[in-house]
Amino acid sequence: MRRPVAFYLVCLILVVVVPSFVFATLVLNRANEAQERAVESLLKTSTGAVNRVIDREVSAMLSTLTFFSTSSYLQNGDFKGLQAQAVKALAGTDAHLLVIGKDYQQRLNTRVPSGTELGRTSDEATAQKALEGDRPAVSNLFFDQVAQKWVFNVHQPVRLNSGETVLLTLTQDADYLSKVVTPDLLSPGWNAAVLDDTGTVIVSTDAAAVTGKPFFLQVVPAFRIGLGSARHQDVDYQVVTDFSALTGWKIVTWAEAAVVQAPATSSLVWLIAGGAIIATLATAAAVFIARILSRDVRMLARDAMRLGLGERVPPRRHIISELDTVSKALSGAADARKRAESEIRFLMREVAHRSKNQLTVIQAMLNQSVTTAASPTAFADAFRKRLAGLARSTDLMIANTALGVALEELARNQLKPFVPDDPARVRMSGPLVRLGSQASQTLGMALHELATNAAKHGAFSNARGIVEFSWAVEGERLNLVWRESGVNLDPERTEAPPKGFGSVVLERMIGIAMDAELERRMHADGIEWRFSIPLSKLDDEPANMPGERVG
């Protein structure tokens, strides 16, 4: 796939963000589960705390009844004295003492003055249960006609000195329990209610759950002890129930499921919102970076086109170091191309210059070969050999362009076609001297002509002749000596041989073109040539054959 860089940056961000978001969601889910367990434990503890408060209040009422059961007024049947004692003891408690006989007739009620005619108790069922079981009993909630309030009774059977059994009852206003069952016992958002075994609300922290009314969650009788759920008017509730063994009442704490789940939902919402914001910011950053990258890449593309056109490419600064490196590389490549093109143009000029020199040499060879040749065949043979010598010098010049041609290598190369089978007949000595291209061509032609003459008339024309070629650098000049010995010379001949092409090459190409000093000597056993060339003429310099031109 070929896509913009923004596509891959966004994909990279998604690859990083999405797994992180999923992992965070899993961690949050585990944290929520742990929180739910902690909340469940806390709610059970809170419900148990309400239960303990109710049991403590009822236990206190039973203790009060136990106290009154030992009163001498009660044991002696002095209800008037007992009422005075009870009114004084129960002042400010919202509780009232009753004495009920087996016929459920009230004999004492501290809600009304002593001597007031009293009727039957309004709580006969619980009174019957206490009398028949001969043990304390706690009633359900009921409406007291005398007090015109919702109350509950705690009964305790007592046997008097006379042998009669009566119920000593402490009646308590339900509103009193609201002082001890408070929201402080609960977690925020939760409410609690105390219900009798008919599901009637005794006390509640929620104003909507009215005392004396059925609890609004009608499924309460089906509640199990512990954590559960209920639904009322399309609202889901989390409910925790507990049971009081002392009173037989249920303690219920509840809250809307949305409220319970609000922290987890809020965390999830924040996680999603934060993830979306981070992803959006990261995507925007990726797009911004991609735009910068695209801009810089387009600049690099334009620079590459300029490089292709041979134009100069200046290095540019980029905010991304890698692109900065590429820009510097393009600039360096453009500069290198410029240098290469300049070198090529220089080489082309050099080739043109050397070609002119080559043609000048070839023209001189042609003119001399025509002049000295006895027949067309001799002309062709002589001209071909001289061209071959020139070619060998050119090959050495090309192979040693950078360092220059070594004089010894040039001499051996030119003499190679003429050397006899016995290599001892050629002796060379001298230090390392390197020649420029023009000097190597000129000296190569000279050595070729000397070797040609040696093969025709000199040391290489018999089986015993020797050629000694030596050179030395003295001051600012290079001195060369070509000495042939063992040559079969005509003893009657005293004159020097006529000048041929070789002599012309030596005198005109070396003597004049290279400012050399030449000396030719004739010995009894062969010829000797001496050359003295300025060292400055050994380097590359434009040189034309004197008196010769191309065309």
MIVEXKOL-48974 format. One record per residue (C-alpha): chain; residue number from 1; residue in one letter; x, y, z. Coordinates in Angstrom, 2 decimals, decimal comma. Each point is the difference from the previous one (the first is absolute). Example, Ala and Ser with C-alpha at 12.3 -4.5 7.8 and 13.67 -1.06 7.14 Angstrom:
   chain     n   res        c1        c2        c3
       A     1     a     12,30     -4,50      7,80
       A     2     s      1,37      3,44     -0,66
//
This chain:
   chain     n   res        c1        c2        c3
       A     1     m      0,00      0,00      0,00
       A     2     r      1,11      3,50     -0,75
       A     3     r     -1,50      2,49      2,41
       A     4     p      0,90      3,49      1,23
       A     5     v      2,26      0,19      3,03
       A     6     a     -2,96      1,33      2,02
       A     7     f     -1,79     -3,33     -0,50
       A     8     y      2,90     -1,95      1,48
       A     9     l      0,48      2,45      2,87
       A    10     v     -3,69     -0,24      0,91
       A    11     c      0,20     -3,80     -0,21
       A    12     l      3,03      0,07      2,27
       A    13     i     -1,87      2,16      2,51
       A    14     l     -3,02     -2,30     -0,10
       A    15     v      2,24     -3,04      0,48
       A    16     v      1,36      1,66      3,14
       A    17     v     -3,16      1,67      1,33
       A    18     v     -2,63     -2,69     -0,63
       A    19     p      1,79     -2,83      1,88
       A    20     s      0,77      2,43      2,82
       A    21     f     -3,65      1,02      0,11
       A    22     v     -1,15     -3,63      0,05
       A    23     f      2,50     -0,82      2,73
       A    24     a     -1,12      3,02      2,03
       A    25     t     -3,63     -1,10     -0,44
       A    26     l      0,84     -3,48      1,30
       A    27     v      1,87      1,45      2,95
       A    28     l     -2,90      2,35      0,70
       A    29     n     -2,44     -2,90     -0,18
       A    30     r      2,09     -1,97      2,49
       A    31     a      0,21      3,06      2,23
       A    32     n     -3,76      0,44     -0,20
       A    33     e     -0,54     -3,63      0,93
       A    34     a      2,30      0,42      2,99
       A    35     q     -1,81      3,21      0,88
       A    36     e     -3,36     -1,74     -0,22
       A    37     r      1,20     -2,66      2,41
       A    38     a      1,30      2,67      2,34
       A    39     v     -3,30      1,92     -0,26
       A    40     e     -1,98     -3,17      0,64
       A    41     s      2,05     -0,67      3,10
       A    42     l     -0,43      3,60      1,12
       A    43     l     -3,75     -0,11     -0,57
       A    44     k     -0,37     -3,19      1,94
       A    45     t      1,97      1,64      2,78
       A    46     s     -2,23      3,11     -0,17
       A    47     t     -3,19     -2,11      0,04
       A    48     g      1,41     -1,97      2,90
       A    49     a      0,71      3,27      1,79
       A    50     v     -3,66      1,05     -0,37
       A    51     n     -1,04     -3,42      1,24
       A    52     r      2,25      0,33      3,03
       A    53     v     -1,40      3,45      0,76
       A    54     i     -3,57     -1,36     -0,03
       A    55     d      0,96     -3,00      2,12
       A    56     r      1,78      2,29      2,43
       A    57     e     -3,06      2,21      0,39
       A    58     v     -2,33     -2,97      0,48
       A    59     s      2,45     -1,59      2,43
       A    60     a      0,01      3,27      1,95
       A    61     m     -3,80     -0,11      0,11
       A    62     l      0,11     -3,59      1,29
       A    63     s      2,48      1,08      2,68
       A    64     t     -2,40      2,78      1,01
       A    65     l     -2,83     -2,56      0,26
       A    66     t      2,21     -2,23      2,08
       A    67     f      0,63      2,92      2,30
       A    68     f     -3,72      0,72      0,41
       A    69     s     -0,78     -3,69      0,49
       A    70     t      1,82      0,17      3,33
       A    71     s     -1,93      3,06      1,18
       A    72     s     -1,78     -0,53      3,34
       A    73     y     -2,89      2,06     -1,33
       A    74     l     -0,54     -2,54     -2,77
       A    75     q      0,42     -3,05      2,24
       A    76     n     -2,47      1,41      2,56
       A    77     g     -2,51      1,06     -2,69
       A    78     d      0,46      3,71      0,75
       A    79     f     -0,43      1,20     -3,59
       A    80     k     -0,39      3,60      1,04
       A    81     g      3,39     -0,02      1,70
       A    82     l      1,48     -1,87     -2,96
       A    83     q     -1,35      2,61     -2,42
       A    84     a      1,61      2,80      1,99
       A    85     q      3,29     -1,88      0,04
       A    86     a     -0,18     -0,73     -3,76
       A    87     v     -0,91      3,56     -1,01
       A    88     k      2,98      1,26      1,87
       A    89     a      2,38     -2,68     -1,35
       A    90     l     -1,15      0,27     -3,65
       A    91     a     -0,07      3,77     -0,22
       A    92     g      1,48      1,19     -3,35
       A    93     t      0,23     -3,48     -1,57
       A    94     d     -3,25      0,03     -2,03
       A    95     a     -0,67     -3,41      1,60
       A    96     h     -3,01     -0,89      2,17
       A    97     l     -0,64     -2,87      2,38
       A    98     l     -3,10     -2,20     -0,19
       A    99     v     -1,23     -2,85      2,18
       A   100     i     -2,29     -2,46     -1,79
       A   101     g     -1,90     -2,83      1,59
       A   102     k     -0,75     -3,43     -1,43
       A   103     d     -3,32      1,36     -1,20
       A   104     y      1,99      2,55     -2,09
       A   105     q     -1,51      2,77      2,06
       A   106     q      2,34      2,86      0,74
       A   107     r      0,53      0,57      3,68
       A   108     l      2,55      2,78     -0,31
       A   109     n      0,97      2,39     -2,81
       A   110     t      2,34      2,88      0,66
       A   111     r     -1,29      1,85     -3,05
       A   112     v     -3,12      0,94      2,01
       A   113     p     -0,39      1,17      3,59
       A   114     s     -0,44     -2,57      2,72
       A   115     g     -3,64     -0,95      0,51
       A   116     t     -0,97      0,50     -3,62
       A   117     e     -2,21     -2,80     -1,30
       A   118     l      2,08     -2,23     -2,27
       A   119     g     -1,11     -2,38     -2,69
       A   120     r      1,45     -3,13     -1,56
       A   121     t      3,43      0,08     -1,53
       A   122     s      0,26      0,71     -3,73
       A   123     d      2,69     -2,67     -0,32
       A   124     e     -1,83     -3,15      1,13
       A   125     a      1,80     -2,31     -2,43
       A   126     t      3,48      0,75      1,27
       A   127     a     -1,27      0,10      3,60
       A   128     q     -1,48     -3,47     -0,46
       A   129     k      3,28     -1,23     -1,46
       A   130     a      1,96      1,31      2,98
       A   131     l     -2,43     -1,43      2,56
       A   132     e     -0,25     -3,39     -1,64
       A   133     g      3,72     -0,26     -0,60
       A   134     d      0,88      1,50      3,37
       A   135     r      2,80      1,94     -1,62
       A   136     p      0,59      3,54     -1,27
       A   137     a     -1,53      0,97     -3,32
       A   138     v      0,26      3,02     -2,30
       A   139     s     -3,05      1,10     -1,91
       A   140     n     -0,43      1,21     -3,54
       A   141     l     -0,68      3,66     -0,63
       A   142     f     -3,52      1,12      0,83
       A   143     f     -1,87      3,25      0,44
       A   144     d     -0,63      0,85      3,67
       A   145     q     -3,48      1,44      0,34
       A   146     v      0,86      1,70      3,27
       A   147     a      3,19      1,66     -1,19
       A   148     q     -1,13      0,31     -3,59
       A   149     k      3,48     -1,07     -1,07
       A   150     w      1,69     -2,95     -1,61
       A   151     v      1,56     -2,04      2,76
       A   152     f      1,33     -3,46      0,80
       A   153     n     -0,11     -2,00      3,24
       A   154     v      2,53     -2,11      1,86
       A   155     h     -1,76     -2,48      2,31
       A   156     q      1,47     -1,88      2,93
       A   157     p     -2,05     -2,45      2,11
       A   158     v      0,33      0,58      3,78
       A   159     r     -1,35     -2,18      2,86
       A   160     l     -1,20      2,08      2,92
       A   161     n      0,23     -0,91      3,69
       A   162     s     -3,64     -0,88     -0,15
       A   163     g      0,76     -2,66     -2,61
       A   164     e     -1,71      1,89     -2,79
       A   165     t      1,89      0,37     -3,34
       A   166     v     -0,21      3,35     -1,73
       A   167     l      1,75      1,57     -2,99
       A   168     l      2,34      2,83      0,77
       A   169     t      0,05      1,94     -3,29
       A   170     l      2,14      2,88     -1,17
       A   171     t     -1,49      1,84     -2,97
       A   172     q      2,28      2,18     -2,11
       A   173     d     -0,79      2,61     -2,62
       A   174     a      1,38     -1,08     -3,43
       A   175     d      1,31      3,53     -0,52
       A   176     y      2,46     -0,62      2,80
       A   177     l      1,93     -2,49     -2,12
       A   178     s      0,68      2,71     -2,61
       A   179     k      2,39      1,49      2,54
       A   180     v      2,18     -3,10     -0,06
       A   181     v     -0,52     -1,22     -3,59
       A   182     t      1,70      2,84     -1,88
       A   183     p      1,69      0,37     -3,43
       A   184     d      3,33      0,22      1,79
       A   185     l     -0,09     -3,77      0,35
       A   186     l     -0,17     -0,44     -3,80
       A   187     s      2,09      0,57     -3,09
       A   188     p     -0,82      3,09     -2,09
       A   189     g     -3,02     -0,55     -2,23
       A   190     w     -1,41     -2,82      2,11
       A   191     n     -3,10     -0,05      2,22
       A   192     a     -1,14     -2,33      2,75
       A   193     a     -3,37     -1,08      1,36
       A   194     v     -1,15     -2,23      2,80
       A   195     l     -3,03     -2,13     -0,89
       A   196     d     -2,20     -2,19      2,15
       A   197     d     -0,89     -3,49     -1,15
       A   198     t     -2,95      1,37     -2,04
       A   199     g      2,26      2,28     -2,06
       A   200     t     -1,19      3,19      1,71
       A   201     v      2,56      2,74      0,40
       A   202     i      0,92      0,63      3,64
       A   203     v      2,73      2,54     -0,62
       A   204     s      1,86      1,11     -3,13
       A   205     t      2,76      2,41     -1,01
       A   206     d     -1,90      0,69     -3,23
       A   207     a     -2,84      2,48      0,32
       A   208     a     -1,83     -1,81     -2,79
       A   209     a     -0,25     -3,15      2,14
       A   210     v     -2,69      1,20      2,45
       A   211     t     -0,37     -1,62      3,41
       A   212     g     -3,08     -2,22      0,15
       A   213     k     -0,13     -0,48     -3,79
       A   214     p      0,96     -3,12     -1,88
       A   215     f      3,56      0,11     -1,30
       A   216     f     -0,04      1,13     -3,62
       A   217     l      1,91     -3,10     -1,13
       A   218     q     -2,78     -2,53      0,27
       A   219     v      2,38     -2,91     -0,54
       A   220     v      1,51      0,44      3,41
       A   221     p     -1,49     -3,20      1,43
       A   222     a      1,89     -1,91     -2,63
       A   223     f      3,32      1,63      0,82
       A   224     r      2,80     -2,25      1,02
       A   225     i      2,40      1,10      2,66
       A   226     g      2,87      1,74     -1,74
       A   227     l      0,41      1,89     -3,28
       A   228     g     -2,74     -0,07     -2,61
       A   229     s     -1,76      2,07     -2,62
       A   230     a     -3,53      1,26     -0,51
       A   231     r     -1,91      2,04     -2,56
       A   232     h     -2,67      2,60      0,66
       A   233     q     -1,65      2,26     -2,57
       A   234     d      2,69     -0,83     -2,60
       A   235     v      2,77      0,90      2,42
       A   236     d      2,55     -2,61      1,03
       A   237     y      1,14     -0,11      3,61
       A   238     q      2,82     -1,67      1,86
       A   239     v     -1,34     -1,35      3,34
       A   240     v      1,71     -1,42      3,09
       A   241     t     -2,16     -1,71      2,65
       A   242     d      0,65     -1,24      3,50
       A   243     f     -2,18     -1,64      2,63
       A   244     s     -0,24      0,83      3,67
       A   245     a     -0,34     -3,19      2,06
       A   246     l     -0,98      2,04      3,09
       A   247     t     -2,91      1,91     -1,56
       A   248     g     -0,84     -2,04     -3,10
       A   249     w      0,26      3,17     -2,10
       A   250     k      1,81      0,45     -3,33
       A   251     i      2,61      2,65     -0,54
       A   252     v      0,17      1,12     -3,63
       A   253     t      2,57      2,29     -1,64
       A   254     w     -0,44      0,97     -3,63
       A   255     a      1,18      2,35     -2,73
       A   256     e     -0,70      0,47     -3,65
       A   257     a      2,21     -2,22     -2,13
       A   258     a      0,99      3,03     -2,05
       A   259     v      1,29      1,69      3,14
       A   260     v      1,91     -3,11      1,04
       A   261     q      1,50     -0,42     -3,44
       A   262     a      0,62      3,72     -0,45
       A   263     p      3,71     -0,14      1,03
       A   264     a      0,69     -2,88     -2,37
       A   265     t     -2,05      1,62     -2,76
       A   266     s      1,73      3,30      0,61
       A   267     s      3,41     -1,68     -0,14
       A   268     l     -0,95     -1,75     -3,24
       A   269     v     -1,33      3,23     -1,49
       A   270     w      3,16      1,83      0,99
       A   271     l      2,08     -2,84     -1,41
       A   272     i     -1,88      0,10     -3,30
       A   273     a      0,05      3,78     -0,15
       A   274     g      3,67      0,14      0,94
       A   275     g      0,86     -2,71     -2,51
       A   276     a     -1,97      1,81     -2,70
       A   277     i      1,70      3,30      0,84
       A   278     i      3,44     -1,61      0,05
       A   279     a     -0,70     -1,84     -3,26
       A   280     t     -1,28      3,23     -1,58
       A   281     l      3,01      1,99      1,17
       A   282     a      2,36     -2,76     -1,09
       A   283     t     -1,71     -0,22     -3,39
       A   284     a      0,19      3,77     -0,41
       A   285     a      3,68     -0,11      0,96
       A   286     a      0,55     -2,84     -2,49
       A   287     v     -1,72      1,97     -2,76
       A   288     f      2,04      3,09      0,90
       A   289     i      3,25     -1,98     -0,04
       A   290     a     -1,07     -1,68     -3,23
       A   291     r     -0,59      3,40     -1,61
       A   292     i      3,48      1,12      1,05
       A   293     l      1,47     -3,27     -1,27
       A   294     s     -1,89      0,29     -3,27
       A   295     r      1,18      3,58     -0,45
       A   296     d      3,60     -0,98      0,66
       A   297     v     -0,29     -3,06     -2,26
       A   298     r     -1,37      2,20     -2,81
       A   299     m      2,94      2,35      0,53
       A   300     l      2,36     -2,98     -0,23
       A   301     a     -1,78     -1,14     -3,18
       A   302     r      0,49      3,45     -1,56
       A   303     d      3,65     -0,04      1,03
       A   304     a      0,37     -3,45     -1,58
       A   305     m     -1,48      1,38     -3,26
       A   306     r      2,47      2,90      0,14
       A   307     l      2,77     -2,53      0,55
       A   308     g     -1,17     -1,85     -3,10
       A   309     l      0,10      3,25     -1,99
       A   310     g      3,54      0,65      1,16
       A   311     e     -0,90      3,03      2,07
       A   312     r      1,56      0,87      3,32
       A   313     v     -1,96     -1,30      3,02
       A   314     p      0,60      1,93      3,23
       A   315     p     -0,30     -1,96      3,28
       A   316     r     -3,26      0,71      1,81
       A   317     r     -0,84     -0,17      3,69
       A   318     h     -2,76     -2,43      0,97
       A   319     i     -1,55     -0,67      3,39
       A   320     i      0,58     -3,73     -0,54
       A   321     s      3,67     -0,87      0,17
       A   322     e     -0,30     -2,89     -2,49
       A   323     l     -1,44      2,33     -2,64
       A   324     d      2,71      2,51      0,84
       A   325     t      2,53     -2,75     -0,73
       A   326     v     -1,68     -0,78     -3,34
       A   327     s      0,01      3,70     -0,91
       A   328     k      3,71      0,23      0,76
       A   329     a      0,59     -3,15     -2,06
       A   330     l     -1,90      1,51     -2,95
       A   331     s      2,00      3,21      0,30
       A   332     g      3,23     -1,98      0,16
       A   333     a     -1,08     -2,07     -3,01
       A   334     a     -0,79      3,20     -1,95
       A   335     d      3,41      1,43      0,85
       A   336     a      1,65     -3,30     -0,93
       A   337     r     -1,85      0,00     -3,31
       A   338     k      1,14      3,54     -0,68
       A   339     r      3,57     -1,01      0,71
       A   340     a     -0,36     -3,12     -2,13
       A   341     e     -1,42      2,01     -2,87
       A   342     s      2,83      2,51      0,33
       A   343     e      2,50     -2,87      0,02
       A   344     i     -1,67     -1,54     -3,05
       A   345     r      0,19      3,31     -1,85
       A   346     f      3,65      0,29      1,01
       A   347     l      0,66     -3,55     -1,16
       A   348     m     -1,76      0,65     -3,26
       A   349     r      2,21      3,02     -0,59
       A   350     e      3,01     -2,09      0,98
       A   351     v     -1,06     -2,77     -2,38
       A   352     a     -0,42      2,53     -2,78
       A   353     h      3,41      1,47      0,78
       A   354     r      1,69     -3,41      0,13
       A   355     s     -1,76     -1,09     -3,16
       A   356     k      1,45      2,99     -1,81
       A   357     n      3,44     -0,91      1,34
       A   358     q     -0,50     -3,62     -1,09
       A   359     l     -1,04      1,09     -3,48
       A   360     t      3,03      2,30     -0,15
       A   361     v      2,28     -2,92      0,90
       A   362     i     -1,73     -2,29     -2,46
       A   363     q      0,32      2,62     -2,76
       A   364     a      3,72      0,31      0,68
       A   365     m      0,33     -3,80     -0,04
       A   366     l     -1,88     -0,11     -3,28
       A   367     n      2,12      2,66     -1,65
       A   368     q      3,28     -1,59      1,08
       A   369     s     -1,15     -3,51     -0,90
       A   370     v     -0,91      1,15     -3,51
       A   371     t      3,34      1,76     -0,37
       A   372     t      2,14     -2,93      1,13
       A   373     a     -2,00     -2,93     -1,38
       A   374     a      1,46     -1,79     -3,03
       A   375     s     -3,34     -1,56     -0,99
       A   376     p     -3,65      0,08      1,01
       A   377     t      0,48     -3,25      1,89
       A   378     a      2,91      1,41      1,96
       A   379     f     -2,01      3,16      0,70
       A   380     a     -2,98     -2,02      1,32
       A   381     d      2,21     -2,18      2,21
       A   382     a      1,96      2,92      1,46
       A   383     f     -3,10      2,09      0,56
       A   384     r     -1,84     -2,93      1,67
       A   385     k      2,85     -0,64      2,43
       A   386     r      0,26      3,66      0,92
       A   387     l     -3,75      0,12      0,65
       A   388     a      0,31     -3,08      2,20
       A   389     g      2,75      1,70      2,04
       A   390     l     -2,18      3,07      0,37
       A   391     a     -2,92     -2,19      1,10
       A   392     r      2,12     -1,67      2,66
       A   393     s      1,03      3,37      1,38
       A   394     t     -3,65      1,07      0,01
       A   395     d     -1,03     -3,16      1,86
       A   396     l      2,58      0,66      2,69
       A   397     m     -1,08      3,63      0,21
       A   398     i     -3,65     -1,00      0,51
       A   399     a      0,84     -2,72      2,54
       A   400     n      2,12      2,40      2,05
       A   401     t     -2,02      3,20     -0,35
       A   402     a      0,03      0,81      3,69
       A   403     l      3,67     -0,73      0,86
       A   404     g      1,65      0,38     -3,37
       A   405     v      1,93     -2,55     -2,12
       A   406     a      3,18     -1,47      1,49
       A   407     l      2,98      0,52     -2,36
       A   408     e      1,26     -3,58      0,45
       A   409     e     -3,46     -1,43     -0,75
       A   410     l     -0,25      2,20     -3,11
       A   411     a      3,42     -1,14     -1,24
       A   412     r     -0,73     -3,71      0,51
       A   413     n     -3,39      0,39     -1,67
       A   414     q      1,48      1,65     -3,09
       A   415     l      2,95     -2,40     -0,28
       A   416     k     -2,07     -3,14      0,54
       A   417     p     -0,73     -0,66     -3,73
       A   418     f      3,74      0,27     -0,84
       A   419     v      1,72     -1,74      2,94
       A   420     p      1,83     -3,23     -0,96
       A   421     d     -0,64     -3,29      1,77
       A   422     d      2,93      0,66      2,34
       A   423     p     -1,25      2,66      2,45
       A   424     a      3,58      0,65      1,13
       A   425     r      0,56      1,91     -3,23
       A   426     v     -2,16      2,85      1,37
       A   427     r      1,25      1,79      3,06
       A   428     m     -1,92      2,79      1,77
       A   429     s      0,87      1,97      3,11
       A   430     g     -1,16      3,17      1,67
       A   431     p     -2,21      1,41      2,77
       A   432     l     -3,79      0,14     -0,05
       A   433     v     -1,05      2,84     -2,29
       A   434     r     -3,63      0,62     -0,94
       A   435     l     -0,98      1,75     -3,17
       A   436     g     -3,03      2,02     -0,95
       A   437     s     -2,21     -1,05     -2,90
       A   438     q      1,65      2,23     -2,63
       A   439     a      3,56     -0,86      1,15
       A   440     s     -0,82     -3,74      0,02
       A   441     q     -1,28      0,20     -3,62
       A   442     t      3,05      1,91     -1,18
       A   443     l      2,57     -2,20      1,77
       A   444     g     -1,97     -3,09     -1,00
       A   445     m      0,29      0,96     -3,68
       A   446     a      3,71      0,72      0,46
       A   447     l      0,66     -3,37      1,68
       A   448     h     -2,01     -1,73     -2,71
       A   449     e      2,15      1,58     -2,71
       A   450     l      3,21     -0,83      1,86
       A   451     a     -1,13     -3,62      0,36
       A   452     t     -1,02     -0,10     -3,68
       A   453     n      3,40      1,26     -1,12
       A   454     a      1,69     -2,49      2,36
       A   455     a     -2,00     -2,82     -1,56
       A   456     k      0,87      1,12     -3,56
       A   457     h      3,57      1,18      0,26
       A   458     g      1,13     -0,20      3,61
       A   459     a      0,29     -2,30      3,03
       A   460     f     -3,16     -2,03     -0,68
       A   461     s      1,04     -0,74     -3,62
       A   462     n      2,43     -2,77      1,05
       A   463     a      0,20     -2,67      2,67
       A   464     r      2,45      1,72      2,35
       A   465     g     -0,92      3,68      0,14
       A   466     i     -0,95      1,64      3,29
       A   467     v     -2,12      3,07      0,74
       A   468     e      0,64      1,90      3,22
       A   469     f     -2,60      2,63      0,97
       A   470     s      0,68      2,01      3,19
       A   471     w     -1,26      3,22      1,52
       A   472     a      0,68      2,20      2,98
       A   473     v     -1,36      3,19      1,52
       A   474     e      2,66      2,67      0,39
       A   475     g     -1,19      3,32      1,37
       A   476     e     -3,00      1,16     -1,98
       A   477     r      0,64     -2,24     -3,00
       A   478     l     -0,55     -3,60     -0,97
       A   479     n      3,00     -1,53     -1,81
       A   480     l     -0,56     -3,07     -2,21
       A   481     v      2,62     -2,16     -1,78
       A   482     w     -0,74     -2,48     -2,81
       A   483     r      3,13     -2,07     -0,76
       A   484     e      0,20     -2,81     -2,52
       A   485     s      2,99     -2,37     -0,09
       A   486     g      0,99     -3,11     -1,94
       A   487     v     -1,28      1,43     -3,25
       A   488     n      1,41     -1,24     -3,35
       A   489     l      1,16      3,31     -1,47
       A   490     d      1,75      0,44     -3,35
       A   491     p      3,63      0,66      0,99
       A   492     e      0,53      2,20     -3,09
       A   493     r     -2,99      2,21      0,87
       A   494     t      0,94      3,07      1,98
       A   495     e     -2,95      2,24     -0,63
       A   496     a     -3,11     -0,01      2,18
       A   497     p     -3,00     -1,69     -1,58
       A   498     p     -2,56      2,29     -1,65
       A   499     k     -2,82      1,32      2,14
       A   500     g     -3,18     -1,99     -0,22
       A   501     f     -3,36      0,36      1,72
       A   502     g      1,50     -1,01      3,33
       A   503     s      2,52      2,77     -0,11
       A   504     v     -2,76      2,45     -0,93
       A   505     v     -2,08     -1,17      2,97
       A   506     l      2,94      0,34      2,33
       A   507     e      1,07      3,40     -1,23
       A   508     r     -3,40      1,60     -0,62
       A   509     m     -2,30     -1,67      2,58
       A   510     i      2,50     -0,31      2,83
       A   511     g      2,55      2,59     -0,89
       A   512     i     -2,37      2,82     -0,87
       A   513     a     -3,38     -0,94      1,58
       A   514     m      1,55     -0,97      3,36
       A   515     d      2,88      2,48     -0,03
       A   516     a      2,42     -2,92      0,19
       A   517     e      3,71      0,06     -0,71
       A   518     l      0,94     -2,85     -2,39
       A   519     e      3,35     -1,52     -0,77
       A   520     r      0,68     -2,85     -2,45
       A   521     r      3,30     -1,89      0,13
       A   522     m      1,33     -2,74     -2,23
       A   523     h      2,14     -2,71      1,57
       A   524     a      1,82     -2,82     -1,64
       A   525     d     -2,61     -2,50      1,21
       A   526     g     -3,15      2,10     -0,15
       A   527     i     -1,82      3,29      0,36
       A   528     e     -0,64      2,00      3,21
       A   529     w     -2,69      2,60      0,63
       A   530     r     -0,02      2,39      2,97
       A   531     f     -2,98      2,12      1,02
       A   532     s     -0,31      2,66      2,69
       A   533     i     -3,64      1,04      0,63
       A   534     p     -1,27      2,64      2,48
       A   535     l     -2,09     -1,63      2,72
       A   536     s     -2,69      2,63     -0,55
       A   537     k     -0,65     -1,49     -3,44
       A   538     l     -0,90     -3,39      1,46
       A   539     d     -3,36      1,23      1,36
       A   540     d     -3,22      0,34     -2,03
       A   541     e      0,21      3,07     -2,19
       A   542     p     -1,52      0,78     -3,40
       A   543     a      2,62     -0,81     -2,61
       A   544     n     -0,19     -0,02     -3,77
       A   545     m      2,52     -1,30     -2,43
       A   546     p      2,02      2,99     -1,20
       A   547     g     -0,78      0,84     -3,56
       A   548     e     -2,85     -2,56     -0,14
       A   549     r     -3,73      0,50     -0,03
       A   550     v     -3,07     -2,15     -0,46
       A   551     g     -1,60      0,00     -3,45
//
